[in-house]
Amino acid sequence: MDKTKGQALKEKLFNNKKSGWETVSDSEKQEIFKFADEYMYYLNSSKTEKEIVSTTKEILLKNNFKDLKTVETLNAGDKIFYINKDRSIYMAVIGSEDIEKGLNIVAAHGDSPRLDLKPNPLYEQEGIAYFKTHYYGGIRKYQWATIPLSLHGLFVKPNGEKISVIIGENDDEPTFLISDLPPHLSMNQNDRKLVNGIKGEELNIMVGSIPYSEEGLSDKIKLNILNLLNERYGIKEIDFTSSEIEFVPAFKARSLGFDESLISAYGQDDKVCCYTALRGILNIENPSKTAVCVLTDKEEIGFEGVTGMWSKVFDTFIIELIDKMGQNRPNLLERVFSNSKVLSSDVDAGYDPGFPDAFDKKNASVLGGGVTIVKYTGSRGKSGASESPAEFIAEVRKVFDDAGVPYQSSDMGKVDLGGGGTIAVCFSQRGMTVLDCGVPVLAMHSPYEITSKFDVYKAYKAYEAFFKI
C-alpha cells in the first residue's frame, strides 16, 4: 500500500527513534558481542584509575605507541603516550598538518565512585575489626552495604618503596563487607530518609575478627590484622598515612539479560568511554590533524588535583609535542587550543522505565539508541554548564552521519531534579570547542551500572570517526 502524503511527510520530517538492534546484520551483531567481551575484560582488570593507566599502557605498547619521554623528535604518523603520576594518561597520533590548526581530542575519565580509607582507618569494636572510610564521588550510600568489596591500593614508604595490594578479586581470596541491620531491628532506621539510610560514618568495612593469641593485651583483633599485613606486605599502621587504598565492588563485569544484549559492571562511568576512545585511537594512521586521547582522573570530585583535568600537566604534554615537532613559537599553545575540537566522552543517565518520573522522556537517551550528544550539562538553570555551539554540533552530526554512527540527543533528567557536569568545562576554558558525547547508562554511580552492547560499540565507532576529521 502506498504511503499517504502525510505519512511520507512525517517519515521525512520527524526524528523517528527506534532500537539500534533493528538495524544490525548478523555479522555486525557478532562484532558487537566480540567487542563487548573485550571491553568487559578491560573492566575486570582496570577497576581503579591507576589500573586504567597501567592496563592502557600495556595495550598502547603492544600497538606501537612509545612513551613520549623516550622520544627526541616527532614526525607525522608517530604514536606516543604520556603518563601523569600513574593516574592519568594522554596519547597522540601526530598529524601531517601544522599543529597550529588544532587537535582532535576525545577525553574520558578513569576514576569512578568508590570508598577510600580515612588516614587512620583501622580500629576494633566488640569483637570485630573495621576500616573507616571516606566515600569518593557521588554515591548513594545505602547501595554500598552488604555487597562484597575488594581492596585495591598502594602503600608508599618513606624510603620510596611501593607496595601494591589487590585482595578480593579472585575466587580464592577473601572479600570485605559493610553490614546493615536486619528488617527485624530496623524500625528506627526505616524512619530515616533514603539519603541517610546508611550514613557516611556508618560505611565501616569489616576486615577481621580473630584476636592475637596472647593474654593481657588490648586491641588484640586490630593487632592480629596488623600482624597479618606486616607478614604479607611489610606494612605498619603508620604506613596508612602514605597509602591510597580504595574499596570497590568485587563484582565481575557480566552480560545481562536472556539475550545478553546488556552489560552490568562496576565503574562504567566512565571506563566505558575510556575503552571506546582508546580503541578508537588505536585505529588511527597518518591523520591530517593530530589526534589526542585523554584518560584523566578526579572527574568525580570536580576535576581538581595534579591528575585532574584542571591541572596544567595536560598543557605540558601538548607543549612537549610542539617542542619535539620542532614547531614552538610565541603563543602557539593558545592558538593550538583555540583551533582544537573536543568530544568530552562521558556517560549520560539513560532513560529508566522503572523510574519515569525522573526524566523528560522526549529528551532522554535510551539504551540501544546509539551514542548520545549532550548540548549542555550543568544543574537546574544550566549552573556550571559547558554549552556547545550549534555549528560544532552540526559538524559532529555530519561526521557521525558519514561514518554511519547512530546518535541521539539528550538532557540529564528533569530540569529541577539535579543534573551534573563533565570535564568539558576544562577544555572550553582553555579555548577549545567542546561537545559532550557518550554512552547512556542506567543505575549510574551505583555499584553495578548497566549499558547496552550496541551503544558501547557505536561509541567506539563514533570516536574513531572523530579522530579522523
C-alpha positions as CSV (number, residue, x, y, z in Angstrom):
1,M,0.0,0.0,0.0
2,D,1.4,3.4,-1.0
3,K,2.1,5.9,1.8
4,T,-0.2,8.9,2.1
5,K,1.3,12.4,1.6
6,G,1.1,12.9,5.4
7,Q,2.7,9.6,6.2
8,A,5.6,10.3,3.8
9,L,6.0,13.8,5.2
10,K,6.0,12.5,8.8
11,E,8.7,10.0,7.9
12,K,10.8,12.7,6.2
13,L,10.5,15.4,8.9
14,F,10.1,13.6,12.3
15,N,13.1,12.4,14.3
16,N,11.9,8.8,14.4
17,K,13.7,6.8,17.0
18,K,14.0,3.0,17.1
19,S,16.2,0.4,18.7
20,G,19.6,0.2,17.1
21,W,19.4,-3.6,17.3
22,E,16.8,-3.5,14.5
23,T,19.4,-2.1,12.1
24,V,22.3,-4.5,12.6
25,S,23.2,-7.5,10.5
26,D,24.1,-10.9,12.0
27,S,27.8,-10.3,11.2
28,E,27.7,-6.9,12.8
29,K,25.9,-8.3,15.9
30,Q,28.8,-10.8,16.2
31,E,31.3,-8.0,16.0
32,I,29.4,-6.0,18.7
33,F,29.3,-9.0,21.1
34,K,33.0,-9.7,20.5
35,F,33.9,-6.0,21.2
36,A,31.8,-6.2,24.4
37,D,33.7,-9.3,25.6
38,E,37.0,-7.4,25.1
39,Y,35.5,-4.4,26.9
40,M,34.4,-6.5,29.9
41,Y,37.9,-8.0,30.1
42,Y,39.3,-4.4,30.3
43,L,36.8,-3.5,33.0
44,N,37.7,-6.6,35.1
45,S,41.4,-5.7,35.0
46,S,41.0,-2.0,35.5
47,K,38.8,-1.1,38.4
48,T,40.7,2.0,39.6
49,E,42.2,5.0,37.9
50,K,45.8,3.7,38.4
51,E,44.8,0.3,36.9
52,I,43.2,2.1,33.9
53,V,46.6,3.7,33.3
54,S,48.5,0.5,33.7
55,T,46.3,-1.6,31.5
56,T,46.1,1.1,28.9
57,K,49.9,1.5,28.8
58,E,50.2,-2.3,28.1
59,I,47.7,-2.0,25.2
60,L,49.5,1.0,23.8
61,L,52.9,-0.6,23.9
62,K,51.5,-3.7,22.0
63,N,50.1,-1.3,19.4
64,N,53.4,0.5,18.6
65,F,52.9,3.6,20.8
66,K,56.0,4.9,22.5
67,D,56.5,6.8,25.8
68,L,57.0,10.4,24.9
69,K,59.9,10.6,27.4
70,T,61.9,8.2,25.2
71,V,61.3,10.1,22.0
72,E,63.6,13.0,20.9
73,T,61.7,14.2,17.8
74,L,58.2,13.7,16.5
75,N,57.0,13.3,12.9
76,A,53.7,12.8,11.2
77,G,52.3,9.4,11.9
78,D,54.2,8.9,15.2
79,K,52.3,7.4,18.1
80,I,53.1,8.4,21.7
81,F,51.7,8.5,25.2
82,Y,52.5,10.5,28.3
83,I,51.7,9.3,31.9
84,N,50.8,11.8,34.6
85,K,51.6,10.5,38.1
86,D,50.3,7.0,37.1
87,R,46.8,8.3,37.4
88,S,46.1,10.0,34.0
89,I,47.4,9.1,30.6
90,Y,47.4,11.2,27.4
91,M,48.1,9.7,24.0
92,A,48.5,11.1,20.5
93,V,49.0,10.2,16.8
94,I,50.9,13.1,15.1
95,G,49.1,14.6,12.2
96,S,50.5,15.9,8.9
97,E,49.1,19.4,9.3
98,D,50.7,22.2,11.2
99,I,49.7,21.7,14.8
100,E,48.6,25.3,15.0
101,K,45.5,24.2,13.0
102,G,44.4,22.4,16.2
103,L,43.9,19.0,17.7
104,N,41.0,16.4,17.5
105,I,40.6,15.4,21.1
106,V,38.5,12.7,22.8
107,A,38.6,12.9,26.6
108,A,37.3,10.5,29.2
109,H,38.0,9.9,32.9
110,G,39.1,6.7,34.6
111,D,38.0,7.4,38.2
112,S,34.7,6.2,39.5
113,P,32.8,6.5,42.8
114,R,34.3,4.3,45.5
115,L,35.2,4.1,49.1
116,D,38.6,5.4,50.2
117,L,40.2,4.9,53.6
118,K,40.5,7.6,56.2
119,P,44.1,8.4,57.2
120,N,43.8,6.4,60.4
121,P,41.4,3.7,59.3
122,L,41.9,0.6,61.5
123,Y,40.0,0.0,64.7
124,E,38.3,-2.8,66.6
125,Q,35.0,-2.8,68.4
126,E,33.1,-5.5,70.2
127,G,34.9,-8.4,68.5
128,I,35.3,-7.1,65.0
129,A,38.0,-5.1,63.3
130,Y,37.0,-2.3,60.9
131,F,38.3,0.2,58.4
132,K,36.9,3.7,58.5
133,T,36.1,5.0,55.0
134,H,35.5,8.4,53.3
135,Y,33.4,7.9,50.2
136,Y,34.7,9.3,46.9
137,G,32.3,10.9,44.4
138,G,28.6,11.0,44.3
139,I,27.3,7.7,45.7
140,R,24.0,6.5,47.2
141,K,25.4,5.3,50.4
142,Y,22.8,2.6,51.2
143,Q,23.8,0.8,47.9
144,W,27.3,0.0,49.3
145,A,26.2,-2.0,52.4
146,T,26.0,-5.8,52.3
147,I,27.8,-6.2,48.9
148,P,31.2,-7.9,48.5
149,L,34.1,-5.4,48.3
150,S,37.6,-5.8,47.1
151,L,40.7,-3.8,48.2
152,H,42.8,-2.1,45.6
153,G,45.7,0.1,46.6
154,L,49.2,1.3,47.1
155,F,51.4,1.8,50.2
156,V,54.4,4.1,49.7
157,K,57.1,4.0,52.4
158,P,59.4,7.0,53.2
159,N,62.3,5.2,51.6
160,G,60.4,5.2,48.3
161,E,59.3,1.5,48.3
162,K,55.9,1.0,46.7
163,I,53.7,-1.9,47.7
164,S,50.7,-2.7,45.5
165,V,47.9,-4.7,47.1
166,I,44.8,-6.2,45.5
167,I,42.6,-8.5,47.6
168,G,39.2,-9.9,46.8
169,E,39.0,-10.2,43.0
170,N,39.9,-13.9,42.8
171,D,37.6,-16.6,44.0
172,D,40.2,-18.0,46.4
173,E,40.6,-14.6,48.2
174,P,38.6,-13.1,51.0
175,T,36.2,-10.1,50.3
176,F,35.1,-7.3,52.6
177,L,31.7,-6.0,53.7
178,I,29.7,-3.2,55.3
179,S,27.0,-4.7,57.5
180,D,23.4,-3.5,57.8
181,L,20.5,-4.1,60.2
182,P,18.1,-7.0,59.7
183,P,14.5,-6.0,59.0
184,H,13.5,-7.3,62.4
185,L,15.5,-4.5,64.1
186,S,15.3,-1.6,61.6
187,M,12.2,0.2,62.8
188,N,14.1,3.4,63.7
189,Q,16.4,3.1,60.6
190,N,13.3,2.8,58.4
191,D,12.2,6.3,59.5
192,R,15.4,7.8,58.0
193,K,15.2,9.5,54.6
194,L,16.7,7.3,51.9
195,V,19.8,9.5,51.6
196,N,20.6,8.7,55.2
197,G,19.6,5.0,55.2
198,I,23.3,4.4,55.7
199,K,25.2,7.4,56.9
200,G,28.7,8.2,55.8
201,E,30.1,7.4,59.2
202,E,28.4,4.0,59.1
203,L,30.3,3.0,56.0
204,N,32.8,1.0,58.1
205,I,34.3,-2.1,56.4
206,M,34.6,-5.4,58.3
207,V,38.2,-6.7,58.0
208,G,38.5,-9.5,60.6
209,S,37.6,-10.9,64.0
210,I,40.3,-13.2,65.3
211,P,42.3,-11.8,68.3
212,Y,46.1,-12.1,68.6
213,S,46.8,-15.1,70.8
214,E,48.4,-13.5,73.8
215,E,46.8,-12.7,77.1
216,G,46.9,-9.3,78.7
217,L,46.8,-7.2,75.5
218,S,44.3,-4.6,74.4
219,D,43.1,-4.3,70.8
220,K,44.1,-7.9,70.0
221,I,42.0,-8.1,66.9
222,K,43.5,-4.9,65.5
223,L,46.9,-6.3,66.4
224,N,46.3,-9.5,64.6
225,I,45.2,-7.7,61.4
226,L,48.3,-5.5,61.5
227,N,50.4,-8.6,62.1
228,L,49.0,-10.3,59.0
229,L,49.6,-7.2,56.9
230,N,53.1,-6.9,58.2
231,E,53.9,-10.5,57.5
232,R,52.5,-10.4,54.0
233,Y,53.4,-6.9,52.9
234,G,55.8,-5.4,55.5
235,I,53.2,-2.8,56.5
236,K,52.9,-1.0,59.8
237,E,49.9,1.1,60.9
238,I,51.8,4.4,60.2
239,D,52.1,3.3,56.6
240,F,48.4,4.0,56.1
241,T,49.5,7.7,56.3
242,S,51.1,7.4,52.8
243,S,48.7,5.0,51.2
244,E,45.9,5.1,48.6
245,I,43.6,2.3,49.4
246,E,40.3,2.0,47.5
247,F,37.4,-0.4,48.1
248,V,35.3,-1.2,45.0
249,P,32.6,-3.8,44.4
250,A,34.1,-7.3,43.9
251,F,31.6,-8.0,41.1
252,K,32.8,-9.0,37.7
253,A,31.5,-7.4,34.5
254,R,28.8,-9.7,33.1
255,S,26.4,-9.9,30.2
256,L,22.9,-9.1,31.3
257,G,19.6,-10.5,30.1
258,F,18.4,-13.6,28.3
259,D,19.6,-12.1,25.0
260,E,22.9,-10.9,26.6
261,S,22.4,-7.5,25.0
262,L,23.4,-5.5,28.0
263,I,26.4,-5.2,30.3
264,S,26.3,-4.9,34.0
265,A,29.6,-3.8,35.7
266,Y,31.1,-1.5,38.3
267,G,32.7,1.7,37.0
268,Q,31.2,2.0,33.6
269,D,31.0,5.7,34.4
270,D,33.4,6.5,32.8
271,K,35.5,3.5,31.9
272,V,33.2,2.7,29.0
273,C,34.3,5.9,27.3
274,C,37.9,5.2,28.3
275,Y,37.9,1.9,26.5
276,T,36.0,3.0,23.4
277,A,38.2,6.2,23.0
278,L,41.3,4.1,23.4
279,R,40.2,1.5,20.8
280,G,39.3,4.4,18.5
281,I,42.8,6.0,18.6
282,L,44.5,2.6,18.1
283,N,43.0,2.6,14.6
284,I,44.3,6.0,13.6
285,E,47.1,6.0,11.0
286,N,48.6,9.2,9.5
287,P,45.8,11.6,10.3
288,S,45.7,15.2,9.0
289,K,45.2,16.8,12.4
290,T,47.0,15.4,15.4
291,A,44.6,13.0,17.3
292,V,44.7,13.1,21.1
293,C,43.0,10.7,23.5
294,V,42.8,11.8,27.2
295,L,42.1,9.4,30.1
296,T,42.1,11.7,33.1
297,D,41.5,11.4,36.9
298,K,39.4,13.2,39.6
299,E,36.4,14.0,37.4
300,E,34.1,12.6,40.1
301,I,35.2,15.2,42.6
302,G,35.4,18.3,40.3
303,F,38.4,17.8,38.1
304,E,40.8,19.0,40.8
305,G,44.3,18.0,41.7
306,V,47.5,17.4,39.7
307,T,46.0,14.5,37.9
308,G,42.6,16.1,37.2
309,M,41.7,18.0,34.1
310,W,42.2,21.4,35.7
311,S,45.8,20.5,36.0
312,K,48.3,22.3,33.7
313,V,50.1,18.9,33.2
314,F,47.9,18.4,30.1
315,D,49.2,21.7,28.8
316,T,52.8,20.5,29.5
317,F,52.0,17.4,27.4
318,I,51.0,19.5,24.4
319,I,54.0,21.8,24.8
320,E,56.2,18.8,24.7
321,L,54.5,17.6,21.5
322,I,55.1,21.1,20.0
323,D,58.8,21.1,21.1
324,K,59.5,17.7,19.7
325,M,57.8,18.5,16.5
326,G,60.2,21.5,16.2
327,Q,57.3,23.9,15.8
328,N,57.4,26.0,19.0
329,R,56.9,29.8,18.7
330,P,55.4,32.5,20.8
331,N,51.8,31.9,21.9
332,L,51.5,28.8,19.8
333,L,49.9,26.8,22.6
334,E,47.0,29.2,22.9
335,R,46.5,29.2,19.1
336,V,46.5,25.3,19.1
337,F,43.9,25.3,21.8
338,S,41.7,27.8,20.2
339,N,41.6,25.8,17.0
340,S,41.1,22.4,18.7
341,K,37.9,20.4,18.8
342,V,36.9,18.1,21.6
343,L,34.5,15.4,22.4
344,S,34.1,15.2,26.2
345,S,33.3,11.5,26.3
346,D,31.3,10.9,29.4
347,V,28.2,8.9,30.1
348,D,24.7,10.1,30.3
349,A,21.8,9.0,32.6
350,G,19.8,6.8,30.2
351,Y,16.0,6.7,30.5
352,D,15.0,4.1,33.1
353,P,11.4,2.8,32.5
354,G,11.3,1.8,36.2
355,F,11.6,5.4,37.3
356,P,9.9,7.5,34.6
357,D,9.1,10.5,36.8
358,A,12.8,11.5,36.9
359,F,13.1,12.0,33.2
360,D,11.8,14.2,30.4
361,K,11.1,11.2,28.1
362,K,11.3,13.3,24.9
363,N,14.8,14.5,25.9
364,A,16.3,11.4,27.4
365,S,18.8,8.9,25.9
366,V,17.7,5.3,25.7
367,L,19.7,2.1,25.8
368,G,20.2,0.8,22.3
369,G,19.7,4.1,20.7
370,G,23.4,4.8,19.9
371,V,25.8,7.4,21.3
372,T,24.2,10.4,23.0
373,I,25.0,14.0,22.3
374,V,24.5,16.4,25.2
375,K,24.4,20.0,24.1
376,Y,24.8,21.4,27.6
377,T,25.5,19.9,31.1
378,G,25.1,21.6,34.5
379,S,22.4,21.6,37.1
380,R,18.9,23.2,37.0
381,G,19.4,26.6,35.3
382,K,22.5,25.2,33.5
383,S,24.6,26.1,36.5
384,G,28.2,25.0,35.9
385,A,27.3,24.1,32.3
386,S,29.5,23.8,29.3
387,E,27.3,24.5,26.3
388,S,28.3,23.6,22.8
389,P,27.7,25.9,19.8
390,A,25.2,24.7,17.2
391,E,27.8,25.0,14.5
392,F,30.0,22.4,16.2
393,I,27.1,20.1,16.9
394,A,26.2,20.2,13.2
395,E,29.8,19.3,12.3
396,V,29.8,16.3,14.7
397,R,26.5,15.2,13.3
398,K,27.9,15.2,9.8
399,V,31.0,13.2,11.0
400,F,28.7,10.6,12.6
401,D,26.3,10.5,9.6
402,D,29.2,10.0,7.2
403,A,30.5,7.2,9.4
404,G,27.1,5.5,9.8
405,V,27.1,6.1,13.6
406,P,23.6,6.3,15.1
407,Y,23.2,9.1,17.7
408,Q,20.6,10.6,19.9
409,S,20.3,14.0,21.7
410,S,19.6,14.2,25.4
411,D,19.4,16.1,28.6
412,M,20.0,14.7,32.0
413,G,16.7,14.3,33.7
414,K,14.0,16.8,34.5
415,V,15.3,20.4,34.9
416,D,14.6,20.9,38.6
417,L,15.8,17.4,39.8
418,G,19.5,18.0,39.6
419,G,22.0,17.4,36.8
420,G,25.7,17.0,36.5
421,G,28.9,18.3,35.0
422,T,31.8,16.9,32.9
423,I,35.4,17.8,32.0
424,A,34.0,19.7,29.0
425,V,34.4,22.9,31.1
426,C,38.1,22.3,31.5
427,F,38.6,22.3,27.7
428,S,36.3,25.1,27.0
429,Q,38.1,27.4,29.4
430,R,41.3,26.6,27.5
431,G,39.6,28.0,24.4
432,M,38.6,24.8,22.8
433,T,35.3,23.9,21.1
434,V,33.7,21.1,23.1
435,L,30.7,18.8,22.9
436,D,29.7,16.1,25.4
437,C,29.2,12.8,23.7
438,G,29.0,9.4,25.4
439,V,27.1,6.3,26.3
440,P,23.7,6.1,28.1
441,V,23.9,4.3,31.5
442,L,21.3,3.0,33.8
443,A,21.9,3.0,37.6
444,M,24.7,5.5,37.2
445,H,27.1,5.7,40.2
446,S,25.7,2.5,41.6
447,P,28.0,-0.4,42.4
448,Y,26.7,-2.2,39.3
449,E,25.9,0.0,36.3
450,I,24.1,-1.0,33.0
451,T,24.9,-0.3,29.4
452,S,23.9,-1.6,26.0
453,K,26.5,-3.5,24.0
454,F,25.1,-1.7,20.9
455,D,25.8,1.7,22.4
456,V,29.3,0.7,23.6
457,Y,30.3,-0.5,20.1
458,K,28.9,2.6,18.4
459,A,30.8,4.9,20.8
460,Y,34.0,3.2,19.6
461,K,33.0,3.9,16.0
462,A,32.0,7.5,16.8
463,Y,35.3,8.3,18.5
464,E,37.3,6.7,15.7
465,A,35.5,8.8,13.1
466,F,36.0,12.0,15.2
467,F,39.8,11.4,15.4
468,K,39.9,11.3,11.6
469,I,38.3,14.7,10.8
